[in-house]
Amino acid sequence: MSLTDAPLLRALRGDRPDQTPVWFMRQAGRSLPEYRKLRVGTAMLDACLDPETAAEITLQPVRRHGVNAGIFFSDIVVPLKIAGVEVEIEPGRGPVFADPIRTADDVARVTSIPVESILDGAEPIREAVALTVTELGAQGIPLIGFAGAPFTLAAYLVEGGPSKEHLRARAMMHADPEAWHRLAGWLSELSAAFLGVQVGAGASAVQLFDSWAGSLSPADYRAFVEPHSRAALGGVTGVPRIHFGVGTGPILSDMTLRGETEAVGVDWRLPLDEAAAIVGPDVTLQGNIDPAMLQAPWEVLEAHLRDVVRRGRAARSHVVNLGHGVPPETDPDVLTRVVELVHSL
C-alpha cells in the first residue's frame, strides 16, 4: 500500500476508506513494557533527543497494536529545549521551567531567541523522523508529527510547570495583552518551525496539541489564542493537519481555525454526531473513546467502541482515537483488541 492510499491520510482528506483508521494519543509510551525497559536510566528529554531511541519508541506500538499511524515520540517542550530555554521533565509531575515567564521583561527575554535557532539544533529530530519513516513507509503506514499549541506552551512557561487552572497565564492575557500576544506569537512560530522540521524529514500529517484550551472561555480563546494556533498550523503546508484539545466542546467550532485544519480531535465529553453538527461537513473528526473505558469489562468497552464508530459516521470522515492519551496502567492487549474490533467494523 502506498502512503497516498493509507486509510489515515484518506480519512484526513475527507475520504471514507474501507478500513476505519485508528491510532492512540500516547500510544508510544508508558503502557508498553518494551518502552519501560528501553527507558531505564534515560531521562525523558534525553530519550526525545536521541534519534535511535525516539525512532524505536515511535515504532513499538505500531508493531504491537497494528495501528494505522505512528505518532512521533517527543514532548511539547522539546522545541523550547532546542531553542535554549532551561526546562526539565520531572517524573510524576511534568515540564518544569527554571525561570518562569511572568513579566513583560521576561517575555522580551525569551522572545528575543531567534526562532531559526530551532532549525539549527533540530538535527536529532530530523534523523529520528527519517529513521522512523524508513520502517513505516515500507508498510504504507504514515507518521504523524506533532507540536504543542501556543496556549498550552505558554501556560507551562508562565506557570513554571503544570497547573490545573492556568491562572497566571489567563491573567497575563488581560493584565498585559501586548506581552501575551508577543509571547503567543513567538510560540506559534516555534511550533510551526518544529512541525516543519518533521514534515521536511518525512512526516505525512501533523497534530497540534492544545491540551489546556478547555480552561478558557470562548471569548478569551477567540481573542487571545485562536489567531496564534491558526498561525501555527497555517505555517504547515502539504500535509493534513489535526487540531486537538481537551474540554473544548464549547469552542469546538473555533477549533477548526477557519479552515487551517483538516481534522479536529474531540474528547470523550461530546458525542461525535453532535460534534459533527458543530464543525460541519468539511472537517474530519478524530476520537473519542473514553480512556477510562479501557479499564472496563470487554463487553462494556466493545459497546462503547461500537457507539463511537456509529456516531462517527455523521462526520465527513472519522479517525478513531481516544478522547485523550493512553493511561499508563492500560493493558496493551486491550489496545490491540480495540484496533482489531475497529478494523472489523
Long-range contacts (C-beta under 8 A, 24 or more apart in sequence): 1-139, 1-140, 2-140, 3-137, 3-140, 3-142, 3-204, 5-140, 6-68, 6-69, 6-140, 6-141, 6-142, 6-204, 7-68, 8-68, 8-69, 8-142, 8-144, 8-205, 8-319, 9-142, 9-204, 9-205, 9-240, 10-317, 11-263, 11-284, 11-317, 11-318, 11-319, 12-205, 12-240, 12-242, 12-262, 12-263, 12-284, 12-317, 12-319, 13-240, 13-262, 13-284, 13-317, 14-262, 14-282, 14-284, 14-316, 14-317, 15-317, 16-317, 19-68, 19-343, 20-309, 20-312, 20-318, 20-319, 20-320, 20-342, 20-343, 20-345, 21-68, 21-69, 21-319, 21-320, 22-67, 22-68, 22-319, 22-320, 22-321, 22-338, 22-339, 22-342, 22-343, 23-67, 23-68, 23-69, 23-70, 23-71, 23-144, 23-319, 23-321, 24-61, 24-65, 24-67, 24-321, 24-322, 24-325, 24-326, 24-335, 25-71, 25-244, 25-321, 25-322, 25-324, 25-325, 25-326, 26-325, 26-326, 27-61, 27-65, 27-67, 27-71, 27-326, 27-335, 28-57, 28-58, 28-60, 28-61, 28-70, 28-71, 28-73, 29-57, 29-73, 29-326, 29-328, 30-326, 30-328, 31-326, 31-327, 31-328, 31-329, 31-330, 31-331, 31-332, 31-335, 32-60, 32-61, 32-64, 32-332, 33-332, 34-60, 34-64, 35-60, 43-88, 43-89, 44-75, 44-89, 44-91, 45-75, 45-77, 45-78, 45-81, 45-87, 45-88, 45-89, 47-73, 48-73, 48-74, 48-75, 48-78, 49-78, 49-81, 49-82, 49-124, 49-125, 50-124, 50-128, 51-124, 51-127, 51-128, 51-131, 52-128, 52-131, 54-124, 54-128, 54-132, 55-128, 55-129, 55-131, 55-132, 55-135, 58-128, 58-132, 58-143, 59-132, 59-135, 59-136, 61-335, 62-136, 62-139, 62-141, 64-332, 64-336, 65-332, 65-335, 65-336, 65-339, 66-336, 66-339, 66-340, 66-343, 67-339, 68-141, 68-142, 69-141, 69-142, 69-143, 69-144, 69-205, 70-132, 70-136, 70-141, 70-142, 70-143, 70-144, 71-143, 71-144, 71-146, 71-207, 72-128, 72-129, 72-132, 72-143, 72-144, 72-145, 72-146, 72-198, 72-203, 73-128, 74-125, 74-146, 76-146, 76-147, 76-148, 76-152, 76-153, 76-156, 76-209, 76-211, 77-148, 77-153, 77-156, 78-125, 78-194, 79-118, 79-147, 79-190, 79-191, 79-193, 79-194, 80-153, 80-157, 80-190, 82-117, 82-118, 82-121, 82-122, 82-125, 83-113, 83-115, 83-117, 83-118, 83-121, 83-190, 84-113, 84-117, 85-110, 85-113, 85-157, 90-161, 93-161, 93-162, 94-156, 94-161, 94-162, 95-156, 95-161, 95-162, 96-160, 96-161, 97-156, 97-157, 97-160, 97-161, 100-157, 100-158, 100-159, 100-160, 100-168, 101-154, 101-157, 101-158, 101-183, 102-158, 102-168, 103-179, 104-176, 104-178, 104-179, 107-179, 107-182, 107-183, 108-182, 110-157, 110-183, 110-186, 111-182, 111-183, 111-185, 111-186, 115-186, 115-189, 115-190, 115-193, 116-193, 118-190, 118-193, 118-194, 118-197, 119-193, 119-197, 122-194, 122-197, 125-194, 125-197, 125-198, 125-201, 126-197, 126-200, 126-201, 127-201, 129-197, 129-198, 129-201, 129-202, 129-203, 130-201, 130-202, 132-202, 133-201, 133-202, 133-203, 137-202, 142-203, 142-204, 142-205, 143-198, 143-202, 143-203, 143-204, 143-205, 144-203, 144-204, 144-205, 144-206, 144-207, 144-242, 145-195, 145-198, 145-199, 145-203, 145-205, 145-206, 145-207, 146-195, 146-198, 146-206, 146-207, 146-208, 146-209, 147-191, 147-192, 147-194, 147-195, 147-206, 147-208, 147-209, 147-232, 148-191, 148-208, 148-209, 148-210, 148-211, 149-191, 149-208, 149-209, 149-210, 149-211, 149-213, 149-225, 149-228, 149-229, 149-232, 149-243, 149-245, 150-184, 150-185, 150-187, 150-188, 150-191, 150-225, 150-228, 150-229, 150-232, 151-184, 151-210, 151-212, 151-213, 151-216, 151-224, 151-225, 151-228, 151-229, 152-209, 152-210, 152-211, 152-212, 152-213, 153-187, 153-190, 153-191, 154-180, 154-183, 154-184, 154-187, 155-212, 157-183, 157-187, 158-183, 165-215, 166-212, 166-215, 170-215, 170-216, 170-220, 173-220, 173-223, 173-224, 177-224, 180-224, 181-224, 181-228, 184-224, 184-225, 184-228, 185-228, 185-231, 187-228, 187-232, 188-228, 188-229, 188-231, 188-232, 188-235, 189-231, 189-232, 189-235, 191-232, 192-231, 192-232, 192-233, 192-234, 192-235, 192-236, 193-235, 195-232, 195-233, 195-235, 195-236, 196-235, 196-236, 199-236, 199-238, 199-239, 203-239, 204-239, 204-240, 205-239, 205-240, 205-241, 205-242, 206-233, 206-236, 206-239, 206-240, 206-241, 206-242, 207-241, 207-242, 207-243, 207-244, 207-265, 208-232, 208-233, 208-241, 208-242, 208-243, 208-244, 208-261, 209-244, 209-245, 210-243, 210-244, 210-245, 210-248, 210-255, 211-245, 211-246, 212-245, 212-246, 213-245, 213-246, 213-247, 213-248, 213-251, 213-255, 214-245, 214-246, 214-247, 214-248, 214-249, 214-251, 214-267, 215-247, 216-251, 218-250, 218-251, 218-254, 221-251, 221-254, 222-251, 222-254, 226-254, 226-257, 229-257, 230-257, 230-258, 230-260, 233-257, 233-260, 233-261, 234-260, 242-286, 242-319, 244-286, 246-323, 246-324, 249-275, 252-278, 252-279, 253-278, 253-279, 255-279, 256-280, 256-283, 263-319, 265-321, 266-323, 267-323, 267-324, 268-292, 268-322, 268-323, 268-324, 269-323, 271-311, 272-308, 272-311, 272-312, 272-314, 272-315, 272-318, 273-311, 273-312, 273-314, 275-315, 276-312, 276-314, 276-315, 276-316, 277-314, 279-315, 281-316, 282-316, 283-315, 283-316, 284-315, 284-316, 284-317, 284-318, 284-319, 285-312, 285-315, 285-317, 285-318, 285-319, 286-318, 286-319, 286-320, 286-321, 287-319, 287-320, 287-321, 287-322, 287-323, 288-321, 288-322, 288-323, 289-320, 289-321, 289-322, 289-323, 289-338, 290-322, 290-323, 291-322, 291-323, 291-324, 291-325, 291-326, 291-327, 291-330, 292-327, 294-326, 294-327, 294-330, 294-331, 294-334, 294-335, 294-338, 295-327, 295-329, 295-330, 298-334, 298-337, 301-334, 301-338, 302-341, 305-338, 305-341, 305-342, 306-345, 309-342, 309-345
